[in-house]
Amino acid sequence: MRPAPFARAQAPGQIVVYNKGKVLHFDPDVGAELKEVILETYDCASGQLVKKETIEAYFHLSDDKEIITPDAITEDCHKVFKIDKRGDKYYFLGVREGGTASEAEVKAAVEAAPPPTRAESVRSVEEKVRKVAREIVKIDPSKAGSSTIRERIINQEFTTSLSTFDRAQLEEVARYVRSEPDLSPSQQYYVLRSFGFVFFRKGDYDKAIFFYEKCAELIPENYSAHFQRAVAHEKKGEADEAIRAYARATRLVAGRGGRTADSVLRYFKNFLASLRVTPTLSSAQLDDLRGRVDQIAAVLARKDLQGAQQRADELGALVDGWYGGAASGPAPSSPPGQPGDGPPPEDGGF
């Protein structure tokens, strides 16, 4: 059974402790040392270590033994663990000697280290998002390994907490990116796309689609958000949504040709080959669609960009008619040069 969209993954009453590990090597592409980080998850009801994992990070943005999920700290946590609050940070000092604390000791501990307020939590998320955004825009998307570097920057800043965000919190993340004053729209797009890529890699396609849709709202004429959204819908088994997004991406790249158009058409063609019917389309309609995609590819092979664009516009109009709305829209009349034009980056557009 697929988990519900935007479901919280972190179990209540479980805290995650950040531990600094060893330096692995210096990465010249980032200009920083790649470090080992160990995350320990403790259950406050049982007082046990329930999970231990090692991840890689470029920058130590948390302190050693810092609790990176302070919202999860409960009275049960104070009963079995020693927790210290320093400023706005929380630190794990180990298991209490002699078992659980008394009621008076728990009350004193809670007063000394109360969980963060909503305002504190929001401020912390905003600081992290803005910091991540400033780091990501330094990474050249055409450089080998750029997607992995961006993924690590996001993961090592948010560690496990990002996967627990609900839709309202994701809206906050997107709003902070959009309001970062030092970023141009194309840079904001790049950051939002990077968040989508992280969730896509985790297999959390609902959240990936959320960020790809934000990209499409920001720069609707950029093919990559529609293409990535199509692949995510495909992974989820949402055939009709994938077809609409693939049609939109095809319409945006057909007249430009090159490897970008070839890549989009190849994905679209392979996806259609796996379908017999969809909740909306019949086998005859899918056969028609497959034939039109083949025609666009054949025209592109002859370097006829105008002809390819004309056929892509016809395909888009047909899909719009089938689904009862202008989902694919006309191709933009503006010249190339927008973010995402040209050969696809090493990450395949993700």
URLINVEN-V36951 format. One record per helix or strand of 3 or more residues. SS is the DSSP state (a for helix, b for strand). FROM is the first residue (numbers start at 0). TO is the last residue. If there is no record, write none. Layout:
[[SS:FROM:TO] [SS:FROM:TO]]
This chain:
[[b:13:26] [b:31:42] [b:47:56] [a:69:71] [a:74:79] [b:80:85] [b:88:94] [a:102:111] [a:117:135] [a:145:157] [a:160:163] [a:166:177] [a:184:201] [a:204:217] [a:222:235] [a:238:252] [a:257:272] [a:282:300] [a:304:322]]
